[in-house]
Amino acid sequence: MALAVSCGRSEPNVANLSSEGNVIVAFGDSITYGYGVKASEAFPAVLGELLGAEVINAGQSGDTTGTALHRLEDDVLSLEPRLVIVELGGNDFLNKVPKEETFRNMDRIVSACANGGAMVVVVHIKTGVWSDPYRDRFEEIAEKHGALLVPNIMSGVFGRPSMMYDQIHPNAQGHEMIAGRIAEFVGPLLERADVARQAVQNEISKSG
């Protein structure tokens, strides 16, 4: 299963651990962009502080998986990233995009990032009140491409006025909680990746 890498849970098989890329890119919609908060308060910036590494914010307000797919090459793949954090799907739900279309787009996004040599983290946001139309399929997509799934990052944020800028978007405190949750997954992943990258470099040195 494409699940957690921390808190004593088993480590999933993540593709491209020894990625040669150098940058981390957060690719998503208005939540990634940080609608309603300062750029320094949006979760990519806060996550970068927690990780001790720059996280490039490639979020765009209003993006669906379809519109994001159109800018994937220019805004993400052209940077040759080491890690891509994908947060999409909320606007698909709000705009009633057919679920199968959302899943096809998400599959193409995750596949393109992984095939481009990056590690991929899929960030999931629960959209339904009683049921969740995306969780299982996002997990399947993550597992298919050797990506990591961070589930339900808005739990405890959504619906709490102290955490929300408006009915949809988190405020600075909400972004801080989201960043912390993602860091619990990404921090250990990057530690594993550093070991894998060093092992490859050692092998190259020996063969040279």
Secondary structure, DSSP 8 states (H G I E B T S, - for coil): ----SSTT------TTTT-----EEEEESHHHHTTTS-GGGSHHHHHHHHHTS-EEEEE-TT--HHHHHHHHHHHTGGG--SEEEEE--HHHHHTT--HHHHHHHHHHHHHHHHHTT-EEEEE-----SSS-SSHHHHHHHHHHTT-EEE--TTTTTTT-GGGBSSSSSB-HHHHHHHHHHHHHHHHHHHHHHHHHHHHHHHHHHHH-
